[in-house]
Amino acid sequence: MAAPGNAEQTQLQDMEEDEAGVEEREMESDEEEGMGVENSDDEEDESSEDEKENEAEIQRLEEQLSINAFDYNCHVDLIKLLKHEGELFRLRKARQKMSELFPLTEEIWLDWLKDEIRLTEEDANREKVYELFERAVKDYICPEIWLEYAQYSIGGMGSPGGIDKVRSIFERAVTAVGLHMTKGQTLWEAYREFENALLSTLQPPPGRIPSHEEQELLNNQLERIHTLFRRQLAVPLMEMETTYAEYEEWSENGVPETVVHQYKKALQQMQKCKSYEEALLVAEPPKLAEYQAYIEFELKEGDPPRIQITFERALAENCLVPDMWTKYTTYLDRQLKIKDLVLSTHERAVRNCPWTMSLWKSYLLALERHGSDHHTVSDVFEKALNAGFIQATDYVEIWQAYLDYLRRRVDFSKGEIGELHFLYSGRSSGLVLVFTLPSCVSAGFGESGDPSCVIMQIWARIEARHCKNMQKARELWDSIMTKGNAKYANMWLEYYNLERAYGDTAHCRKALHRAVQCSSDYPEHACEVLLTFERVEGTLEDWDTAVQKTETRLNRVNEQRAKAAERGATQVRQEEERVEQRRKAKADKKSQKKVQKGRAGEKRKAGRDDDQDEWNKDSAPKRQRAGGDNSATDEFMETETELLGRNAPPGYKPGGGTKKPQQEAGLPPRNQNDEKPELRDDTSSVFISNLAYTMEEPEAKLKALFETCGPIKQIRPVFSNKGSFKGYCYLQFESLVSVSEALKLDRREVEGRPMFVSPCVDKSKNPDFKVFKYNTSLEKHKIFISGLPFSITKEQLEEMCKNHGSVREVRLVTYRSGKPKGLAYVEFADEAQASQAVLKLDGMDVEGCKISVAISNPPRRSMMDKPGSSRPAADMMSRQVYGARGKGRTQLSLLPRSLHRQTAPVGKVENGTAAERATASTAPNAAGESRSLSNADFAKMLLNK
């Protein structure tokens, strides 16, 4: 009994343990379920908060678009948020609104199309997707969209006419983008795969002979595939060698000779374009320069389909470049002239760049050129007015283009002038009515938007020419003159020409008299025209009246101009006086500072005086000694001082052991090579001058500037006694080659001043050395320009001159401080181009300044008084008579004019008596020195006269 009892107890214990385990597991599962519920609640709370934030952002974007519907980025952000939230209805609406205002990019279209394809899986809704595809392929020529279109159409091939529709879409696709050199091959291969799939359905099962009709269908299908291969091999595409190998393998009878010939021709064309395609592959977007080069190449080749596809590829990546659209539409207007293609491209151009007036103007002309109805042209014109042009002149030009169109469509012989007269009379009194824009835009421009009243001038000409209503034309011109144009002579002459053509003599005379009286810019021109008119048409009385009136008017104008010139001169003089006062005040302030610092520097000043006395005592004897280090040092000193035209600074002691001024001022000591003249070599050195006195650490800055020319041996900046930089230094290279490179940096701007770089030459040994590097004689290939505005730059001047020839060099003349003089020299390739530039540029107005242009003929530079200079003998004689400085301004000659002797050579005297008298008078003193003349000698000379 015991054993069974123990067994039962053990079994009970096991059951209790199992029950306990089950309870524990149930408790754990309950806890996990509770924790899961808590986690899910947290996730739901977070997602709900995100949804609220996204909804608030969506509402904000929608409100912003309601204010400004043309905010492109706002449209894109709204579409992204709605797609993220899964708001399909609102997403479709947002995409629809954006597509109405802007052409959509390839990515936006593909996302939209894929969403619509997933939503419309039923056949009944396929037509809506087809319509969406048709809109997509009109915005840009995109191979991916065409491929998606063709693949989607394959899904509907089971419907009636489905196969023909698929083929039609494929044909349109290869026509549009089949010439795309890098992506066109994908469409060709998809087209062939579709036809191969149809071929597999037409082939009979093995062992069965097809009927005559089945065999005919099979042969037709095989011919379609052959044709596709031949067409593709005739198009230059990348990797076309693979297609040719595939055709060889697929064709049972081999490749025909005509196909081989077309393939080789296309392969050659592909090799020509390969470099441009490779440049596009490695270039960074938007690749504008690469596409422009590609387009120029295709335009030279002259293949219209290839030109078109190249333009389309460029515009797909540069859709916001108006010049690219202008170039494309111009090519289509002048070369292809296909109505549907031309008008659709113009429409795409204005949708991409609606702010460009020239594109709208070209669109209006294209509509008229291809015979579009008046309602269409008017709608495009209204859209142009609402495009938001920035300048008022754009509105004037677009109105002018539209009015020209209306004038051409009106038959004046039948009296159909009602509509045109209404447009002019209702919309030309001011820009507020002319432009028919919101009040904010019209108020922003005002009547100043069309200061010359171009539209009213056109209206007046139409009234005079076509409507034969000269009275209305005169009223319009009176209105034009009252808008501030009466002071311009050219406006009066325009009115005079109108009267001359369609009016009478009396009104012509009246217009010219008013022109003389009112014009203030060029009254001389109006006076000349009046006198010419009276010379041809008037009587003597009319001529006298005209002469009297013109003289009175010109005298009054000259008086006004003289007063204005006097006022200008007074202002200039006052400005000069103010500048002089400021200069004096600055000098006085500087002298006061020197006086204040004088006491603190008395000791140092005394040291400098001692050094100066030592210089005065020792410098001359040392220079007379021969040999030794001192002679080399003195020679170097002469080189430095003579090149600058200055004496040695006080306190300068070459090679002495005295304390340097730089060290006294706390500056770093000079290079040790400065104390060793034998280490210096002028042939490998350059002299640098015109540097700013305020330059800090000149040695370091010049080293960084000239180290690109070659290895630098030493730099020797020159300092004053007080330790301040004097604006010039010497730089020595390790080799002679570096000197030529350093001279190229001449006139380089350093801290706002042009830096002068010249060879280091001892002028005491080379007195004829010429530092000035420009010619001083006539240069027929170079022009000289004066009167330039000080604000003009070298690039602007080169841009202005390059239209008249090949510009080699442009040099702006400046002061030593770097400020411009308003002068420039421009060098052309040859004399003919320079002469042409003189004719075209002389008298041109540049930024309000009238420039003068002539062939470069600079004056000769004055020669210095030095040994060996070729100075004329007369000049030397005048200096001997009047002194070293020549005749002073107030120096009087007490010798009578009749006693002045001729200084010209004897050979140049016209008659021989004068020569004989001169020889006789000078003969007694020829051997000896010249003697002074007595009173008797003077009396004889007077009697001889």
Secondary structure as UniProt FT lines:
FT   HELIX           2..67
FT   TURN            69..70
FT   HELIX           72..85
FT   HELIX           88..101
FT   HELIX           106..119
FT   HELIX           123..125
FT   HELIX           126..139
FT   HELIX           143..154
FT   TURN            155..158
FT   TURN            160..161
FT   HELIX           162..177
FT   TURN            178..179
FT   TURN            181..183
FT   HELIX           184..202
FT   TURN            206..207
FT   HELIX           212..233
FT   TURN            238..239
FT   HELIX           240..250
FT   HELIX           257..282
FT   TURN            285..286
FT   HELIX           288..301
FT   HELIX           304..317
FT   TURN            319..320
FT   HELIX           322..331
FT   HELIX           332..336
FT   HELIX           339..352
FT   TURN            354..355
FT   HELIX           357..369
FT   TURN            370..371
FT   HELIX           374..385
FT   HELIX           392..409
FT   HELIX           412..414
FT   HELIX           418..427
FT   HELIX           431..434
FT   HELIX           439..445
FT   HELIX           446..449
FT   TURN            451..452
FT   HELIX           454..465
FT   HELIX           470..480
FT   HELIX           481..485
FT   TURN            486..487
FT   HELIX           489..502
FT   HELIX           505..518
FT   HELIX           523..537
FT   HELIX           540..598
FT   TURN            599..601
FT   HELIX           602..624
FT   HELIX           628..644
FT   TURN            650..651
FT   TURN            654..655
FT   HELIX           661..664
FT   TURN            665..666
FT   HELIX           672..675
FT   HELIX           677..679
FT   HELIX           682..684
FT   STRAND          685..689
FT   TURN            693..694
FT   HELIX           698..706
FT   TURN            707..709
FT   STRAND          712..719
FT   TURN            721..722
FT   STRAND          725..733
FT   HELIX           737..743
FT   TURN            744..747
FT   STRAND          748..750
FT   TURN            751..752
FT   STRAND          753..759
FT   TURN            763..765
FT   TURN            767..768
FT   STRAND          779..786
FT   TURN            790..791
FT   HELIX           794..801
FT   HELIX           802..804
FT   STRAND          807..814
FT   TURN            816..817
FT   STRAND          820..828
FT   HELIX           831..841
FT   TURN            842..843
FT   STRAND          845..846
FT   TURN            847..848
FT   STRAND          849..850
FT   STRAND          852..856
FT   TURN            867..868
FT   HELIX           873..882
FT   TURN            884..885
FT   TURN            889..890
FT   HELIX           897..899
FT   HELIX           906..908
FT   HELIX           912..922
FT   TURN            924..925
FT   HELIX           935..944
//
